[in-house]
């Protein structure tokens, strides 16, 4: 057994294979990408523990991720928000965690995507468990996991083939995802269309819609099909439980001097029609804002915000998101909703 | 810290750099290894190092006292102290809630109102492994089979040695402590072979268990549905492969890492799915645990020295407790009970229906054994008896209209992977990776090594915990 020879061959081959693999995927248009995983969320969540009353924390679902551009907000207000929104999730468990487990009394902006906000309080349901699992991870994460995250960031930033997200996108490049794309027939009668990654994220979880989504209508249509699937399979909303749950935290947060703001981000096309039918504003948003009795902003109510068009009906393109964020921040400032602005 | 993580790669490189540095003598290197082992454990949950320290201190003191003490009563008391502390930790941390739940159910059954709150107890990683390891040290000294470790450092390192700290192999004191007495250094071939074993172990864990099998197993066992026969069998077979690759992968990594340090750890798996019967299985599956249970439970219970009835009772008690060792749930007891029953039936067969195992009937016997093992895995994996009952019913054609939760490709994938696994075990049952590698050309070995490395890299394991860490 000539192990020196074997290991030499193995090293040469693995370097060649990985280089070829990386070049192949780059040639297919893939580029390195940070993953929006639990570890990245936990790093941002950790910032809340040291935040002052001047700080701003964002909760919500993917619309808050896409539509709130952190640079634009910082340019307008002087404060860079802490982004804790989670795609496909209710904001309620995250806000509960902030109210119960921190002393934060700055500004919290909660994005209200009706289909998710009013969805459920059942712990095993996806909109709940997606964010709750992140909260749990934040408290349970080990030092080894923190180190793993730190070490993985430079790799994620430099290698396109390390494209694998908790979301399990249809175009992830890890082995499990590649194998799962092999299909023989449709034994389980699954109707879920392929769901491709349509955004990029950076280290402080600032998300931008990818150029391809904004410009390639055929690609945007693949995302629209997914919204159609989710819309047609979603259970009915649970307004009573979600409102009751949220109001408890609203009261506690306001009582300790916190500044809560509710925002309804734009949607368009079929998603907007579906939302208006299933969760009409008068029965959901208006009732919520009236009960919460805090500053609230619905995109339909402002000339600067109502004309945006979402390429895949649910989120703003990167350039529109910057405009939306800037205009919304101006409206809030003029309204006196943001009380602790940095003026320098 | 997990072997399949980036932090471990960095950790291992630093440890190796210090270990092979010329600036340290052997004692300093052992101190470094001990510190590294505590760091390895502490990066998971630092306060729980205290348990390791207490266990180490108690067994060190007990061992020394037992070696000097001649009075039988005092010797028994020292042994009792060690056993009480070790089993006490295990009882509290691992079985606390289980005992409380069952006590509550019992008193409620006789109409006594008692509803205590569930205790919020964190299970310390690897407690079942290091507890059994330290207990074997004290019991062996009590039985005058070994002498106490030369120094406290040697003993502390024996308890804490990071490659096998959290999931074994459970190494006996005589096999490991004595290796710490003299300076150890891997030869270049040992070092490279250690890296190969580490690669092989990671391949088993990251590619085979986590990438190819775990999702299928999880989809089936977590579906909460009454399943179609194909889905039920696919889920069980996937789990049988997952748990083998996961645990054997860990053991292979541990053996490889230790070898890189020049330390030899014993084999823990020898192609168990090609076992010819259940006595054979337990000589091939988790060997370090089964030999521990044999030496410290089955034989003290009487073994085969006190008649057939007592032997069967000893076998059943050993397997039931072996099941309970894996987890605090009745499903694990049933798993152990089934294995105990298989072992008893096998002995009855040998006595009343003996037959010769030949090359032609051997593979069918191995397949029959593996099939029976799969039935036990249902109870091991299912979270409750209802799930287990439904799975068993589906596997035996009793739910013809059962739900389909797996795609056709998933089923084909599982049957191919498990088929290959079974055949590999069959053809490897009388040899070893080392022997096969020695007969393989270095170029082919290098290519296979690179393929494993490539698949590990593109699998990008997300740091899935090893299944046996929870036991």
Contacts between the chains, C-beta under 8 A, distances in Angstrom:
chain1	res1	chain2	res2	distance
A	1	B	189	7.6
A	1	B	437	5.9
A	1	B	438	4.6
A	1	B	440	8.0
A	1	B	442	7.1
A	1	B	445	7.7
A	2	B	442	4.1
A	3	B	188	7.9
A	3	B	189	5.3
A	3	B	192	4.1
A	3	B	193	6.1
A	3	B	196	7.3
A	3	B	442	7.4
A	3	B	445	8.0
A	4	B	188	7.2
A	4	B	192	6.7
A	5	B	442	4.1
A	5	B	443	7.3
A	5	B	446	6.8
A	6	B	192	7.6
A	6	B	196	7.7
A	6	B	442	4.6
A	6	B	443	7.6
A	6	B	445	4.3
A	6	B	446	4.1
A	6	B	449	6.1
A	7	B	192	5.2
A	7	B	195	7.0
A	7	B	196	7.7
A	7	B	446	7.0
A	7	B	449	7.2
A	8	B	446	7.1
A	9	B	442	7.2
A	9	B	443	6.0
A	9	B	446	2.8
A	9	B	447	6.6
A	9	B	449	7.6
A	9	B	450	7.0
A	10	B	446	4.6
A	10	B	447	7.7
A	10	B	449	3.8
A	10	B	450	4.4
A	10	B	453	6.5
A	11	B	450	7.9
A	12	B	450	8.0
A	13	B	446	6.9
A	13	B	447	6.5
A	13	B	450	3.5
A	13	B	454	7.9
A	14	B	450	4.8
A	14	B	453	4.5
A	14	B	454	5.9
A	14	B	457	7.5
A	17	B	450	6.5
A	17	B	454	4.7
A	18	B	454	6.9
A	18	B	457	6.0
A	21	B	454	7.6
A	21	B	458	6.6
A	142	B	43	6.2
A	142	B	44	4.8
A	142	B	45	6.6
A	143	B	42	7.7
A	143	B	43	4.4
A	143	B	44	7.6
A	143	B	46	7.6
A	144	B	1	4.5
A	144	B	2	7.1
A	144	B	5	6.6
A	144	B	7	5.1
A	144	B	8	7.9
A	144	B	43	4.1
A	144	B	44	6.1
A	145	B	463	7.2
A	147	B	6	7.6
A	147	B	7	4.1
A	147	B	10	7.7
A	147	B	43	7.2
A	148	B	5	5.1
A	148	B	6	5.2
A	148	B	7	5.0
A	148	B	463	6.0
A	151	B	6	4.1
A	151	B	7	6.3
A	151	B	10	6.7
A	152	B	6	5.9
A	155	B	6	7.7
A	161	B	458	6.5
A	162	B	460	5.9
A	164	B	460	5.2
A	164	B	462	7.4
A	173	B	458	7.5
A	174	B	211	7.9
A	174	B	458	6.6
A	174	B	459	6.3
A	174	B	460	4.5
A	175	B	207	6.9
A	175	B	211	5.1
A	175	B	455	6.4
A	175	B	458	5.0
A	175	B	459	4.1
A	175	B	460	7.4
A	176	B	210	7.8
A	176	B	211	4.7
A	176	B	215	7.2
A	176	B	459	6.9
A	178	B	458	7.8
A	179	B	211	7.0
A	179	B	212	7.0
A	179	B	413	7.4
A	180	B	215	7.9
A	182	B	409	5.1
A	183	B	407	6.4
A	183	B	408	7.9
A	183	B	409	5.8
A	184	B	407	7.0
A	184	B	408	4.0
A	184	B	409	4.6
A	184	B	412	6.6
A	185	B	407	7.8
A	185	B	408	5.0
A	186	B	407	7.7
A	187	B	404	5.5
A	187	B	406	7.1
A	187	B	407	5.4
A	187	B	408	4.7
A	187	B	411	7.9
A	188	B	404	5.3
A	188	B	405	6.3
A	188	B	406	6.9
A	188	B	407	5.8
A	190	B	407	7.5
